[in-house]
Amino acid sequence: MTIFAVEENAAALQQLSGLISVLSPDSELLCFESSLAALAAARSKEVDLALIDVDLSELSGIDLGQYLQELYPLINLIYLANDPDHGYDAMSQHASGYLLRPVTKEDLSRELGDLRHPALLKNHKRVFAQTFGNFDLFVDGSPVVFKYSKTKEIVAILVNNRGAQTTNGELIATLWEDDGDPEKKSSYLSNLRQDLQNTFTKLKLNGILLKQRGSLAIAKDKIECDLYDWLENKLESKYQYLGDYMNQYSWPETVHAEIDEISYSLYDD
């Protein structure tokens, strides 16, 4: 579990972090004295629980909590306050807890044991990539609809590449097989990448795409995928490989041959 602690008072932050370290020693704890710094970090780091001072100056604690909920709908929010004045605002956000200072070990232990979104439930991944048969991408059980069909194909390429960074040049070569004006294709790819980003942002899929300058990758650990599970667990996998792989595309033949070979070896007496 990843925990953010956000307190502008350095002494209070140190005391809070000490309690968290004792009560949740296996968690990853990140501490911030600035609400804007915490928000910036959350855009690249998924957060399971945030303990937030309601009286932050740059961005109020309640507003910070709202932004964090927009990034991660299943985040647990626990507010820390000197009085109950912001209790209604916290309830309106469906916060997990609201603690009055001084925060004791017993108080915090009680809240950590009764989170609104338990960590066990959050182990379920929202995104499922189907590669056996036709490729498709599902979020919360529903297929994702992109503006362009080739946007979906980009996702298929990234899933096929299993977390490896894929350059713009490689995407262009795969999508169009080096056919046509490279400059026009580069412009078209920019539109496809924007469609991909817009779609994932709308679905609140933060952290699924790993972007570097001129390349993209899929975050393997953030998605469920029949191929990944089968490669890891083979005959123990909950998915069965029957010889079909991303049927609607012609370019995955190398990976298709690889998994065919693995499949044959599993049943070779």
N, C-alpha and C positions, 0 to 999 in steps of 0.2 A: 504494500500500500504506500502511495506517495502522499505525504502530508505537507501542506504549506502552513507556516505560522507567520502571521503578519501583525506586528506590534511596533509602533514608532518609538516607544520607550525601551531603550536598550536593556535596562535592568529587568523590566517586565518580560521582555522577549527571552532573555536568558533563563529566567525562572520558568517560563512556559515550556521552553525547549527541553529543560531538564526533566520536567514532569512527563512530557511526551516520550522522551528517550527511555524513561523507566517503564512507562505503561505500554509502550508499543515499540520495543527494542528492534524488531525486525523490519520496521517501516523505514522508508527513505524520507528524511526530514529536511526541508529547505526553509530557512528563516529569512524574513525580509523586514526591514524597517521602513519600507516605502511601498505604498499601494500600487504605484505605477510600475515599480520593479517587479512586484509579484505578478501583475497582469502580463507584463512582457514575458516573464518566464513561463507563464501558463500557456502562452501561444505555441510553445515548442515542447512543453512537458505536461503530459496528462496528469491531472490532480484528482485524487480520490477523496481527500478531506482537507478542508481549509479552516483553520481557527483564526478568526479575524477580529481585531479591535474595531468596534463600531465608530470610534471617533478619529479615524484617520484623516489627515489634512488634505493631501493631494487629491484623493478620491475617497469619498466616505466608505466606511466598511460595508454598508448595505449596498452601495453602488458597485463596489468591487465584487461582492457576492453575486450580484445580478449578472455582471459580465462573465464571471466564472461559470455560472449556470448556463449561460448561452453557449459557452465553449464546451462544457461537459454537463449535460442534463442530469446525470446520475451522481454528481458531486455531492458530498455531505458538507454542510456549512454549520459551523459552531461559532456563534458570536460571543465576544467578551465585552462586558460593559460595566460602568460604575453605577448605573441605575437602570430601571426597566423601561425607560422612555422609548427605546427603539424595539421593544418587544413585539408590538403589533406589526411593524415592518418585517421583522424576522419571520413571524408567523405567516404573513402574506406570501413570503418566498418559500414557505414550507421548509424552513431551515431545520437542521437536525437538532440543534440545541442553542440555548441562550444562557450564558453563565455570568453571574455577577461576581465582581472582584471583592475580596481576594479569592482567586481560583485555587481550590484545594485539590489534593491528589484524589480524594474520594469523589469530588464533584466531576472531575475530568474522567475518572475511571468509569463512572456511571454513564456519562455521555458516550464514551468510546464503546461501551458495551451495548448501546441501544441506538446505533446509527440508523438514520432513515433508509439509507441504501447500503445494506451490509456488503462487505467486500466479497462474500461468497457469491452473491447474485451478480456482481459485476464481472465475474470471471467469464460470463457468457459474452462472446464477441458479437457485435452488432452486424458485422460485415461477413458475408459468405461468398466466396468465389468458387463457382462451379466450372470445372475444366473437363470432367469426364462427360463425353457426349458433346453437346454444344456449350460454348462458353457463355456464362451469364454471371451477373453480379447482383447480389441481394443485400438489402439493408433492412433490418428488422423484419425479415421474411418477405419483403416485396422487391421485385426487380427494379433496378435503377434505370431511369429513362434519361438519356443524354440528348442534347440538341442535335448532335451529329453522330452518325453510326460509327465513324472512325474514332470518336472519343472513347467509345466503349472498346474499340479495338486496341487503343493505346493501353487501357487497363489490362486487357488480355496479354499484351506484350510484356507489361511489367510483371504480371503474375507469372507468366511463363519464364521470365528471367529470375524469378525466385529471390528477390531482394537486391539483386545487383543493379548498380546505377546504369541507366541506359541513356546514351547521348541523344541529342536531337538528330544528329546525322544517322544514327542507327534506327531511330524511329521513322525517319523519312524513308530510308532504304527499305525498311520492312513494310511500311504502309503502302508505298507506291512502287516498290521493286525497282527503284532508280528510273522510273518512267516520268518524263516531263521536265519542266523547267525547275531546277533546284531552288531558285530564288522565290518563285511562286509557291512552291511546296513549303518552304520555310515560313512564309507568311501565313499559309493555311495552317501549318502546325501551331503557330502562335495562337490562332483562333481556337484550335482544338484544346490546347493546354488551358486556355482561359475558360472554355466550357467545362473542362474537367475540374478546375479549381472552383468555379462557381457552383457546380453541382455538388461537390463534396462539402463546400462551405454551407450550402443550403441544408444539407443533411446532417450538419454538425459532425463531420468526419475528420476532426482535427488529428493530425499526426499520422494519417494513413499514407499520405504522399511524403516522401523524403526528397527534397529538392536541393540540388547543387547547381552551380552555374552551368547551364547548358545540358543538364541531365536530370532524370527522374528515376525514382525507385519506389517500390511498394514496401511498406513496413510489414514484414512477414508476421511479426509477433502480434499485430493488431487485427489480423483477419483470420477467419476460419477458411480453409481451402481443402477440397478433397484430395488434390494432388499432394499437398504438403503432408497431410495426415497419412496418406498411403505410403509415401516415400519414407516416412519416419517409422511407421508401425507395420508396414507390409501386410502379412496375413491377419494381423491383429487389428488392422484399421477398420473403422466403422464404415468406410467407403470401399466399394468394390470396383476394381478396374476391369472393364470388359473389352478393352481394345480400342475404344473410341476416345479421342482427345481433341478438344477445340475444333470440332468438325467443320465449322463454317469458315475456317481460315486455312490457307495453304502453307503458311510460313513456319508452323511449329514442328516440322518433320524431324528435326534433330532431337528435340525433347521427346517427341512421340516414339522415335526409335529407341531412345534410352529407356523409357518406361516399359516398352514392349520387351526389351531384353531382360529387364529386371523381373517382369512378370513371368517370362518363360523360365527363368532360373528358379523361381519360387515353386514351380510345379514340375521341375525336372527331377525325375527319380534317379 
